[in-house]
Amino acid sequence: MGPDFGTLISALSKHGVECVIIGGVAMAVRGSSYTTEDFDIAYAHDEANIEKLVAALKPYHPRLRVQGEPSGVAFKFDARAIKNGGNFTLLTDAGNVDLLAHVDGFRDYADIKSCAGYVDAFGSEIAVLSIDGLIRAKRAAARPKDLLVLPELEVLKEAQERR
């Protein structure tokens, strides 16, 4: 079962979490045919925002997503853990969620945010990484799965530029 995007977006919005949707969900919003099994967000890594992020996701019982552990691994999901970490792959009651304080190809959250635009999703205005931002992140990550989607993103960029 994939993530419950509506639930996750509503929770983040309700708590005022400063974040940008990236990865496969952002690709789909921007017109890609790519499907995803997780919900990737880049988030501002300041203390106030981390508190909001924890409040938004805690009701969904976040566990660390670890290969070979289908139920995830319990850990203390609190502001201290998130502040001391940065990037987390989580299994929640609402699906897989990747929290990213650091994204390949970007200096910091402000740099990510500058490459995003707002869209209405599930009744909430949420920031979503642009096609240019997605291309930048995928090129920098350079994993095989990222390189495979670059041609489609380039075509989407060309179509966008023609409009």
Stockholm file with secondary structure:
# STOCKHOLM 1.0

chainA/1-163         MGPDFGTLISALSKHGVECVIIGGVAMAVRGSSYTTEDFDIAYAHDEANIEKLVAALKPYHPRLRVQGEPSGVAFKFDARAIKNGGNFTLLTDAGNVDLLAHVDGFRDYADIKSCAGYVDAFGSEIAVLSIDGLIRAKRAAARPKDLLVLPELEVLKEAQERR
#=GR chainA/1-163 SS CCCCHHHHHHHHHHTTCCEEEEHHHHHHHTTCCCCCSEEEEEECCSHHHHHHHHHHHGGGCCEEEETTEEEEECCCCSHHHHHHCCCEEEEETTEEEEEESCCTTCSSHHHHHTTEEEEEETTEEEEEECHHHHHHHHHHHCCHHHHHHHHHHHHHHHHHHHC
#=GC SS_cons         CCCCHHHHHHHHHHTTCCEEEEHHHHHHHTTCCCCCSEEEEEECCSHHHHHHHHHHHGGGCCEEEETTEEEEECCCCSHHHHHHCCCEEEEETTEEEEEESCCTTCSSHHHHHTTEEEEEETTEEEEEECHHHHHHHHHHHCCHHHHHHHHHHHHHHHHHHHC
//
